[in-house]
Amino acid sequence: MDFVLLPQFPLQIVVYPNENLNLHIFEPRYRQLIKESEENGVTFGIPTFLNNRVMPYGTEVQLLSIEKRYEGGEMDVKTKGLGVYRMEQFINPIPGKLYAGATIVRLETDRDFDWTLNEKMLGYLIELFDLLNIDKPLPDGPSDFITFDVAHHAGMSTEQEYELLSMSTEKERQLFMINHLEQFLPMVREMRNLQQRALLNGHFKDLKPPI
């Protein structure tokens, strides 16, 4: 098992492989990290900061571009998720640097999805988007995505998104997402019904007496 020392940029979010993430960089330690990424192609990890601690799983990202530089040294940058890793030892800071790092093991992203489960998941997501009036593109069909591609659109908590990140197989992630949606959708349907009923208050109603 090969261990790699990877710079760390903990955030209170979950980042997934292949995700595009825009960041505003203002702290001196992370300005140093982005400078090294720009000059030397250094990648870095974004582990989830959850329950007041840095969690062991994160996603390695690469710097795509620096979109804007401010007079005070702040930057707006674009990054992209590469792959999931598991942290072995957190080092804060790395000797000679301002930022933290960790020895990590890179993990393979399993993409062996079940077509039928993806079809069910996509149907649930289409209904969810319709109920919430979300105007965002969804995959064209069951063969066009894995769970990481749609996880941020499923209404999960940060804790649930992190749990998904830590799972090792795509089948496990599919079942987790479907179970969440099957519990979440009834609540959204009821919320939508209450909203529609509230909109009717004050209007003349043609109600038929029950007896």
Accessible surface in RSA format (square Angstrom, percent):
REM  Atomic radii and reference values for relative SASA: ProtOr
REM  Chains: A
REM  Algorithm: Lee & Richards
REM  Probe-radius: 1.40
REM  Slices: 20
REM RES _ NUM      All-atoms   Total-Side   Main-Chain    Non-polar    All polar
REM                ABS   REL    ABS   REL    ABS   REL    ABS   REL    ABS   REL
RES MET A   1   164.31  85.1  86.83  57.5  77.49 184.5  92.81  78.9  71.51  94.7
RES ASP A   2   122.93  86.1 110.35 109.8  12.58  29.7  32.07  75.5  90.85  90.6
RES PHE A   3   113.15  56.6  81.46  50.5  31.69  82.5  81.73  49.6  31.42  89.9
RES VAL A   4    45.34  29.8  41.20  37.3   4.14  10.0  45.32  39.4   0.02   0.0
RES LEU A   5    95.03  52.9  70.86  50.7  24.17  60.8  70.86  49.8  24.17  65.0
RES LEU A   6     4.77   2.7   4.77   3.4   0.00   0.0   4.77   3.3   0.00   0.0
RES PRO A   7    13.46   9.8  13.46  12.3   0.00   0.0  13.46  11.1   0.00   0.0
RES GLN A   8     0.00   0.0   0.00   0.0   0.00   0.0   0.00   0.0   0.00   0.0
RES PHE A   9    13.66   6.8  13.66   8.5   0.00   0.0  13.66   8.3   0.00   0.0
RES PRO A  10    29.22  21.3  16.13  14.7  13.09  47.6  16.13  13.3  13.09  81.4
RES LEU A  11    42.78  23.8  39.99  28.6   2.79   7.0  42.78  30.0   0.00   0.0
RES GLN A  12   134.62  75.3 118.26  86.4  16.36  38.9  31.44  66.9 103.17  78.3
RES ILE A  13    69.66  39.6  67.11  50.0   2.55   6.1  69.38  50.0   0.28   0.8
RES VAL A  14     2.38   1.6   0.00   0.0   2.38   5.7   0.13   0.1   2.25   6.1
RES VAL A  15     1.73   1.1   0.07   0.1   1.67   4.0   0.07   0.1   1.67   4.5
RES TYR A  16     0.57   0.3   0.57   0.3   0.00   0.0   0.57   0.4   0.00   0.0
RES PRO A  17     7.29   5.3   4.06   3.7   3.23  11.8   4.06   3.3   3.23  20.1
RES ASN A  18    80.11  55.2  69.22  66.9  10.89  26.2   8.13  19.6  71.98  69.6
RES GLU A  19    38.91  22.3  30.59  23.1   8.32  19.8  24.79  47.9  14.12  11.5
RES ASN A  20   102.61  70.8  78.99  76.3  23.62  56.9  28.96  69.7  73.64  71.2
RES LEU A  21    24.21  13.5  22.91  16.4   1.31   3.3  23.89  16.8   0.33   0.9
RES ASN A  22   108.51  74.8  86.34  83.4  22.17  53.4  28.65  69.0  79.86  77.2
RES LEU A  23    21.42  11.9  15.22  10.9   6.20  15.6  19.83  13.9   1.59   4.3
RES HIS A  24    85.30  46.6  66.08  45.9  19.22  49.2  54.35  56.0  30.95  36.0
RES ILE A  25     1.62   0.9   0.00   0.0   1.62   3.9   1.62   1.2   0.00   0.0
RES PHE A  26   114.63  57.3 107.24  66.4   7.40  19.2 107.24  65.0   7.40  21.2
RES GLU A  27    56.45  32.4  54.66  41.4   1.79   4.3  17.61  34.1  38.85  31.7
RES PRO A  28    82.80  60.3  79.25  72.2   3.56  12.9  80.27  66.3   2.53  15.7
RES ARG A  29    84.76  35.6  83.44  42.5   1.31   3.1  17.02  23.3  67.74  41.1
RES TYR A  30    14.40   6.7  14.40   8.2   0.00   0.0   8.46   6.4   5.94   7.3
RES ARG A  31    73.01  30.7  70.78  36.1   2.24   5.3  10.96  15.0  62.05  37.6
RES GLN A  32    50.91  28.5  45.31  33.1   5.60  13.3  19.09  40.6  31.82  24.1
RES LEU A  33     0.05   0.0   0.05   0.0   0.00   0.0   0.05   0.0   0.00   0.0
RES ILE A  34     0.00   0.0   0.00   0.0   0.00   0.0   0.00   0.0   0.00   0.0
RES LYS A  35   115.38  56.3 113.71  69.8   1.66   4.0  82.57  74.3  32.81  34.9
RES GLU A  36    27.31  15.7  27.31  20.7   0.00   0.0  14.65  28.3  12.66  10.3
RES SER A  37     5.58   4.7   0.14   0.2   5.44  12.5   0.14   0.3   5.44   7.6
RES GLU A  38    83.69  48.1  56.88  43.0  26.82  63.9  27.04  52.3  56.65  46.3
RES GLU A  39   106.23  61.0  69.77  52.8  36.46  86.8  35.07  67.8  71.16  58.1
RES ASN A  40   107.66  74.2  72.54  70.1  35.11  84.5  25.81  62.1  81.84  79.1
RES GLY A  41    59.12  72.9   0.00   N/A  59.12  72.9  34.70  95.2  24.42  54.7
RES VAL A  42    44.92  29.6  36.41  33.0   8.51  20.5  42.76  37.2   2.16   5.9
RES THR A  43    32.89  23.4  29.20  29.6   3.69   8.8  21.30  28.6  11.58  17.5
RES PHE A  44     0.00   0.0   0.00   0.0   0.00   0.0   0.00   0.0   0.00   0.0
RES GLY A  45     0.00   0.0   0.00   N/A   0.00   0.0   0.00   0.0   0.00   0.0
RES ILE A  46     1.79   1.0   0.03   0.0   1.76   4.2   0.03   0.0   1.76   4.8
RES PRO A  47     0.00   0.0   0.00   0.0   0.00   0.0   0.00   0.0   0.00   0.0
RES THR A  48     1.03   0.7   1.03   1.0   0.00   0.0   0.00   0.0   1.03   1.6
RES PHE A  49    65.62  32.8  62.65  38.8   2.97   7.7  62.65  38.0   2.97   8.5
RES LEU A  50    18.23  10.2  16.64  11.9   1.59   4.0  18.23  12.8   0.00   0.0
RES ASN A  51   109.44  75.5  78.95  76.3  30.49  73.4  30.59  73.6  78.85  76.2
RES ASN A  52   137.95  95.1 112.69 108.9  25.25  60.8  24.61  59.2 113.34 109.5
RES ARG A  53   133.77  56.2 129.75  66.1   4.02   9.6  51.94  71.0  81.83  49.6
RES VAL A  54    35.33  23.3  17.66  16.0  17.68  42.6  17.66  15.3  17.68  47.9
RES MET A  55    18.65   9.7  18.65  12.3   0.00   0.0  18.65  15.9   0.00   0.0
RES PRO A  56    49.87  36.3  47.97  43.7   1.90   6.9  49.87  41.2   0.00   0.0
RES TYR A  57    46.20  21.6  46.20  26.3   0.00   0.0  17.87  13.4  28.33  34.9
RES GLY A  58     0.18   0.2   0.00   N/A   0.18   0.2   0.18   0.5   0.00   0.0
RES THR A  59     0.16   0.1   0.00   0.0   0.16   0.4   0.00   0.0   0.16   0.2
RES GLU A  60    11.48   6.6  11.48   8.7   0.00   0.0   0.88   1.7  10.60   8.7
RES VAL A  61     0.16   0.1   0.16   0.1   0.00   0.0   0.16   0.1   0.00   0.0
RES GLN A  62    66.08  36.9  65.93  48.2   0.14   0.3   5.37  11.4  60.70  46.0
RES LEU A  63    29.78  16.6  10.04   7.2  19.74  49.6  10.04   7.1  19.74  53.1
RES LEU A  64    88.28  49.2  55.90  40.0  32.38  81.4  58.22  40.9  30.06  80.9
RES SER A  65    39.15  33.1  31.55  42.1   7.60  17.5  36.56  77.9   2.59   3.6
RES ILE A  66    33.85  19.3   5.16   3.8  28.69  69.2   5.16   3.7  28.69  77.9
RES GLU A  67    99.27  57.0  65.20  49.3  34.08  81.1  22.03  42.6  77.24  63.1
RES LYS A  68   111.33  54.3 105.02  64.4   6.31  15.0  63.12  56.8  48.21  51.4
RES ARG A  69   144.82  60.8 117.70  60.0  27.12  64.6  58.67  80.2  86.15  52.2
RES TYR A  70    79.41  37.1  66.18  37.7  13.23  34.4  52.98  39.8  26.44  32.6
RES GLU A  71   192.92 110.8 148.20 112.1  44.72 106.5  71.03 137.4 121.89  99.5
RES GLY A  72    58.98  72.7   0.00   N/A  58.98  72.7  39.20 107.6  19.78  44.3
RES GLY A  73    29.87  36.8   0.00   N/A  29.87  36.8  26.13  71.7   3.74   8.4
RES GLU A  74    61.50  35.3  61.40  46.5   0.10   0.2   5.37  10.4  56.12  45.8
RES MET A  75    14.00   7.2  14.00   9.3   0.00   0.0   9.26   7.9   4.74   6.3
RES ASP A  76    39.27  27.5  39.27  39.1   0.00   0.0  17.36  40.8  21.92  21.9
RES VAL A  77     1.79   1.2   0.00   0.0   1.79   4.3   0.09   0.1   1.70   4.6
RES LYS A  78    88.61  43.2  88.61  54.4   0.00   0.0  36.39  32.8  52.22  55.6
RES THR A  79     0.53   0.4   0.05   0.0   0.48   1.2   0.00   0.0   0.53   0.8
RES LYS A  80    56.96  27.8  56.95  34.9   0.01   0.0  40.73  36.7  16.23  17.3
RES GLY A  81     3.82   4.7   0.00   N/A   3.82   4.7   0.00   0.0   3.82   8.6
RES LEU A  82    79.89  44.5  52.82  37.8  27.07  68.1  56.14  39.4  23.76  63.9
RES GLY A  83    17.56  21.6   0.00   N/A  17.56  21.6  16.78  46.0   0.78   1.7
RES VAL A  84    10.52   6.9   8.94   8.1   1.58   3.8   8.94   7.8   1.58   4.3
RES TYR A  85     0.11   0.1   0.11   0.1   0.00   0.0   0.11   0.1   0.00   0.0
RES ARG A  86    66.54  27.9  66.54  33.9   0.00   0.0  21.95  30.0  44.59  27.0
RES MET A  87    21.98  11.4  10.94   7.2  11.04  26.3   3.30   2.8  18.69  24.8
RES GLU A  88    81.58  46.8  46.98  35.5  34.60  82.4  12.05  23.3  69.53  56.8
RES GLN A  89   112.04  62.7 107.10  78.3   4.94  11.8  29.82  63.5  82.22  62.4
RES PHE A  90    72.57  36.3  47.35  29.3  25.21  65.6  47.35  28.7  25.21  72.2
RES ILE A  91    45.43  25.9  42.52  31.7   2.91   7.0  45.43  32.7   0.00   0.0
RES ASN A  92    96.33  66.4  60.05  58.0  36.28  87.4   9.50  22.9  86.82  83.9
RES PRO A  93    71.22  51.9  64.36  58.7   6.86  24.9  64.36  53.1   6.86  42.6
RES ILE A  94    18.36  10.4  18.36  13.7   0.00   0.0  18.36  13.2   0.00   0.0
RES PRO A  95   113.91  83.0  89.67  81.7  24.23  88.1  99.34  82.0  14.57  90.6
RES GLY A  96    82.09 101.2   0.00   N/A  82.09 101.2  44.29 121.5  37.79  84.6
RES LYS A  97    77.09  37.6  66.65  40.9  10.44  24.9  32.18  29.0  44.91  47.8
RES LEU A  98    98.70  55.0  85.70  61.3  13.00  32.7  87.52  61.5  11.19  30.1
RES TYR A  99     5.57   2.6   5.37   3.1   0.20   0.5   0.24   0.2   5.33   6.6
RES ALA A 100     3.65   3.4   3.13   4.8   0.52   1.2   3.13   4.4   0.52   1.4
RES GLY A 101     0.00   0.0   0.00   N/A   0.00   0.0   0.00   0.0   0.00   0.0
RES ALA A 102     0.00   0.0   0.00   0.0   0.00   0.0   0.00   0.0   0.00   0.0
RES THR A 103    35.47  25.2  35.47  36.0   0.00   0.0  32.10  43.1   3.37   5.1
RES ILE A 104     0.00   0.0   0.00   0.0   0.00   0.0   0.00   0.0   0.00   0.0
RES VAL A 105    13.37   8.8  13.37  12.1   0.00   0.0  13.37  11.6   0.00   0.0
RES ARG A 106   124.40  52.2 103.57  52.8  20.83  49.6  53.33  72.9  71.07  43.1
RES LEU A 107    57.81  32.2  45.34  32.4  12.47  31.3  48.54  34.1   9.26  24.9
RES GLU A 108   170.92  98.1 147.01 111.2  23.91  56.9  67.63 130.8 103.29  84.3
RES THR A 109    37.00  26.3  14.12  14.3  22.87  54.5  14.33  19.2  22.67  34.3
RES ASP A 110    44.02  30.8  36.25  36.1   7.77  18.4  22.07  51.9  21.95  21.9
RES ARG A 111   129.36  54.3 116.44  59.4  12.92  30.8  53.29  72.8  76.07  46.1
RES ASP A 112   113.56  79.5  98.51  98.0  15.05  35.6  27.13  63.9  86.43  86.2
RES PHE A 113    60.72  30.4  42.49  26.3  18.23  47.4  42.85  26.0  17.87  51.2
RES ASP A 114    49.91  35.0  41.91  41.7   7.99  18.9  12.11  28.5  37.79  37.7
RES TRP A 115   124.20  49.8 119.02  57.6   5.18  12.2 110.14  58.7  14.06  22.8
RES THR A 116    88.88  63.2  87.87  89.1   1.01   2.4  56.59  76.0  32.29  48.8
RES LEU A 117    25.39  14.1  25.30  18.1   0.08   0.2  25.39  17.8   0.00   0.0
RES ASN A 118     0.00   0.0   0.00   0.0   0.00   0.0   0.00   0.0   0.00   0.0
RES GLU A 119    85.26  48.9  80.50  60.9   4.76  11.3  25.47  49.3  59.79  48.8
RES LYS A 120    94.75  46.2  83.42  51.2  11.34  27.0  48.49  43.6  46.26  49.3
RES MET A 121     0.00   0.0   0.00   0.0   0.00   0.0   0.00   0.0   0.00   0.0
RES LEU A 122    13.66   7.6  13.66   9.8   0.00   0.0  13.66   9.6   0.00   0.0
RES GLY A 123    38.59  47.6   0.00   N/A  38.59  47.6  30.95  84.9   7.63  17.1
RES TYR A 124    48.93  22.8  48.86  27.8   0.08   0.2  29.31  22.0  19.63  24.2
RES LEU A 125     0.00   0.0   0.00   0.0   0.00   0.0   0.00   0.0   0.00   0.0
RES ILE A 126    96.12  54.7  94.15  70.1   1.96   4.7  94.64  68.1   1.48   4.0
RES GLU A 127    56.43  32.4  51.34  38.8   5.09  12.1  30.64  59.3  25.78  21.1
RES LEU A 128     1.34   0.7   1.34   1.0   0.00   0.0   1.34   0.9   0.00   0.0
RES PHE A 129    12.01   6.0  10.62   6.6   1.39   3.6  10.90   6.6   1.11   3.2
RES ASP A 130    99.93  70.0  89.22  88.8  10.71  25.3  23.60  55.5  76.33  76.1
RES LEU A 131    27.32  15.2  22.74  16.3   4.58  11.5  22.74  16.0   4.58  12.3
RES LEU A 132    65.99  36.7  43.42  31.1  22.56  56.7  47.26  33.2  18.72  50.4
RES ASN A 133   119.97  82.7  89.77  86.7  30.20  72.7  33.30  80.1  86.67  83.8
RES ILE A 134    59.55  33.9  41.65  31.0  17.90  43.1  45.94  33.1  13.61  36.9
RES ASP A 135   146.57 102.7 116.97 116.4  29.60  70.0  38.71  91.1 107.86 107.6
RES LYS A 136   115.50  56.3 102.28  62.8  13.22  31.5  58.59  52.7  56.91  60.6
RES PRO A 137   126.67  92.3 103.64  94.5  23.03  83.7 115.27  95.2  11.39  70.8
RES LEU A 138    37.85  21.1  15.78  11.3  22.07  55.5  18.03  12.7  19.83  53.4
RES PRO A 139    31.48  22.9  12.28  11.2  19.20  69.8  23.52  19.4   7.96  49.4
RES ASP A 140   143.46 100.5 105.55 105.1  37.91  89.6  30.55  71.9 112.91 112.6
RES GLY A 141    13.02  16.1   0.00   N/A  13.02  16.1  13.02  35.7   0.00   0.0
RES PRO A 142    22.77  16.6  22.77  20.8   0.00   0.0  22.77  18.8   0.00   0.0
RES SER A 143    69.24  58.5  48.86  65.2  20.37  46.9  33.49  71.3  35.75  50.1
RES ASP A 144    86.93  60.9  55.09  54.8  31.85  75.3  23.29  54.8  63.64  63.5
RES PHE A 145     7.62   3.8   1.07   0.7   6.55  17.0   5.74   3.5   1.87   5.4
RES ILE A 146     6.45   3.7   6.35   4.7   0.10   0.2   6.35   4.6   0.10   0.3
RES THR A 147     0.00   0.0   0.00   0.0   0.00   0.0   0.00   0.0   0.00   0.0
RES PHE A 148     8.73   4.4   2.09   1.3   6.64  17.3   2.09   1.3   6.64  19.0
RES ASP A 149    63.12  44.2  33.67  33.5  29.45  69.6  23.14  54.5  39.98  39.9
RES VAL A 150     2.67   1.8   2.54   2.3   0.13   0.3   2.67   2.3   0.00   0.0
RES ALA A 151     0.12   0.1   0.00   0.0   0.12   0.3   0.00   0.0   0.12   0.3
RES HIS A 152    73.73  40.3  48.94  34.0  24.79  63.4  42.26  43.6  31.47  36.6
RES HIS A 153    53.09  29.0  43.87  30.5   9.21  23.6  25.97  26.8  27.12  31.6
RES ALA A 154     0.00   0.0   0.00   0.0   0.00   0.0   0.00   0.0   0.00   0.0
RES GLY A 155    43.05  53.1   0.00   N/A  43.05  53.1  26.73  73.4  16.32  36.5
RES MET A 156    20.45  10.6   0.00   0.0  20.45  48.7   0.46   0.4  19.98  26.5
RES SER A 157    51.34  43.4  38.22  51.0  13.11  30.2  44.50  94.8   6.84   9.6
RES THR A 158    48.05  34.2  42.44  43.0   5.61  13.4  10.20  13.7  37.85  57.2
RES GLU A 159    87.51  50.2  82.96  62.8   4.55  10.8  44.49  86.1  43.02  35.1
RES GLN A 160    56.46  31.6  56.36  41.2   0.10   0.2  16.33  34.8  40.13  30.4
RES GLU A 161    19.94  11.5  19.94  15.1   0.00   0.0   1.47   2.8  18.48  15.1
RES TYR A 162    19.86   9.3  19.86  11.3   0.00   0.0  18.75  14.1   1.11   1.4
RES GLU A 163    83.71  48.1  81.68  61.8   2.04   4.8  24.87  48.1  58.85  48.0
RES LEU A 164     0.00   0.0   0.00   0.0   0.00   0.0   0.00   0.0   0.00   0.0
RES LEU A 165     3.47   1.9   1.02   0.7   2.44   6.1   1.02   0.7   2.44   6.6
RES SER A 166    35.91  30.3  20.36  27.2  15.55  35.8   7.06  15.0  28.85  40.4
RES MET A 167    24.96  12.9  15.51  10.3   9.45  22.5  19.28  16.4   5.68   7.5
RES SER A 168    84.11  71.1  65.68  87.7  18.42  42.4  52.34 111.5  31.77  44.5
RES THR A 169    58.78  41.8  58.78  59.6   0.00   0.0  52.67  70.7   6.11   9.2
RES GLU A 170     0.00   0.0   0.00   0.0   0.00   0.0   0.00   0.0   0.00   0.0
RES LYS A 171    96.95  47.3  96.87  59.4   0.09   0.2  46.27  41.6  50.68  54.0
RES GLU A 172    78.57  45.1  73.08  55.3   5.49  13.1  30.84  59.6  47.73  39.0
RES ARG A 173     4.81   2.0   4.81   2.5   0.00   0.0   0.00   0.0   4.81   2.9
RES GLN A 174     0.00   0.0   0.00   0.0   0.00   0.0   0.00   0.0   0.00   0.0
RES LEU A 175    91.57  51.0  87.43  62.5   4.14  10.4  87.59  61.5   3.98  10.7
RES PHE A 176    38.46  19.2  31.61  19.6   6.86  17.8  37.20  22.6   1.26   3.6
RES MET A 177     0.00   0.0   0.00   0.0   0.00   0.0   0.00   0.0   0.00   0.0
RES ILE A 178    10.25   5.8  10.25   7.6   0.00   0.0  10.25   7.4   0.00   0.0
RES ASN A 179    79.52  54.8  78.16  75.5   1.36   3.3  17.44  42.0  62.09  60.0
RES HIS A 180    15.26   8.3  12.07   8.4   3.19   8.2  10.97  11.3   4.29   5.0
RES LEU A 181     0.00   0.0   0.00   0.0   0.00   0.0   0.00   0.0   0.00   0.0
RES GLU A 182    77.02  44.2  60.56  45.8  16.46  39.2  25.32  49.0  51.70  42.2
RES GLN A 183   110.46  61.8  99.83  73.0  10.63  25.3  42.23  89.9  68.23  51.7
RES PHE A 184    43.78  21.9  43.51  26.9   0.27   0.7  43.78  26.5   0.00   0.0
RES LEU A 185     0.96   0.5   0.96   0.7   0.00   0.0   0.96   0.7   0.00   0.0
RES PRO A 186    62.50  45.6  55.29  50.4   7.21  26.2  56.98  47.0   5.52  34.3
RES MET A 187   120.40  62.3 109.80  72.7  10.59  25.2  74.39  63.2  46.01  61.0
RES VAL A 188     4.32   2.8   3.89   3.5   0.43   1.0   4.29   3.7   0.03   0.1
RES ARG A 189    90.53  38.0  89.43  45.6   1.10   2.6  41.93  57.3  48.60  29.5
RES GLU A 190    85.57  49.1  84.60  64.0   0.96   2.3  40.93  79.2  44.63  36.4
RES MET A 191   104.84  54.3 101.76  67.3   3.08   7.3  62.66  53.3  42.19  55.9
RES ARG A 192    58.88  24.7  57.11  29.1   1.77   4.2  12.23  16.7  46.65  28.3
RES ASN A 193    69.74  48.1  68.41  66.1   1.33   3.2  11.72  28.2  58.02  56.1
RES LEU A 194    91.91  51.2  87.28  62.4   4.63  11.6  87.48  61.4   4.43  11.9
RES GLN A 195   106.49  59.5  98.77  72.2   7.72  18.4  30.10  64.1  76.39  57.9
RES GLN A 196    84.13  47.0  82.09  60.0   2.04   4.8  28.35  60.4  55.77  42.3
RES ARG A 197   149.51  62.8 145.76  74.3   3.75   8.9  52.03  71.1  97.48  59.1
RES ALA A 198    59.68  54.9  45.86  70.8  13.82  31.4  48.58  68.4  11.10  29.4
RES LEU A 199   126.10  70.2 114.83  82.2  11.27  28.3 118.09  82.9   8.01  21.6
RES LEU A 200   100.09  55.7 100.09  71.6   0.00   0.0 100.09  70.3   0.00   0.0
RES ASN A 201   107.77  74.3  90.03  87.0  17.75  42.7  27.48  66.1  80.29  77.6
RES GLY A 202    82.00 101.1   0.00   N/A  82.00 101.1  42.43 116.4  39.56  88.6
RES HIS A 203   116.09  63.4 103.43  71.9  12.66  32.4  61.21  63.1  54.88  63.9
RES PHE A 204   214.74 107.4 184.27 114.1  30.47  79.3 188.94 114.6  25.80  73.8
RES LYS A 205   102.73  50.1  67.09  41.2  35.63  84.8  54.88  49.4  47.84  51.0
RES ASP A 206   152.60 106.9 116.90 116.4  35.69  84.4  44.20 104.0 108.39 108.1
RES LEU A 207   136.59  76.1 114.42  81.9  22.16  55.7 115.64  81.2  20.94  56.4
RES LYS A 208   190.09  92.7 162.13  99.5  27.96  66.6 108.59  97.7  81.50  86.8
RES PRO A 209    95.86  69.9  81.59  74.4  14.27  51.9  87.41  72.2   8.45  52.5
RES PRO A 210   133.70  97.4  94.36  86.0  39.34 143.0 106.56  88.0  27.14 168.7
RES ILE A 211   195.67 111.3 139.58 104.0  56.09 135.2 175.82 126.6  19.85  53.9
END  Absolute sums over single chains surface
CHAIN  1 A    12360.2       9970.7       2389.5       6684.6       5675.6
END  Absolute sums over all chains
TOTAL         12360.2       9970.7       2389.5       6684.6       5675.6
